[in-house]
Amino acid sequence: MVKLEDLAKKEYEIEYEGSKYKLKPTKVWKVQPQGRKGFVMALFRLPTGKVVRKVVAKVDEQGNIIT
């Protein structure tokens, strides 16, 4: 089973305004509305200083992370 800590250590390719960056997230958290499938959101700080959000994984009804 995948944990949030594992997703926080992984590097992701982020595309912002036509530029691509390979970054590690500064924060990762799970969003799961009651009774529905959820997702894992991550914050990334770009070299320009901007902060962007991106969905990095999905969550099933039981709360298990699916990559």
URRADA-V890008 format. One record per pair of residues at least 24 apart in sequence whose C-alpha atoms are under 6 Angstrom apart, sorted by the first residue. I is the first residue (numbers start at 1). J is the second residue. Records with the same first field share a line. If there is no record, write none. Layout:
I->J / J
This chain:
2->65
36->61
37->61
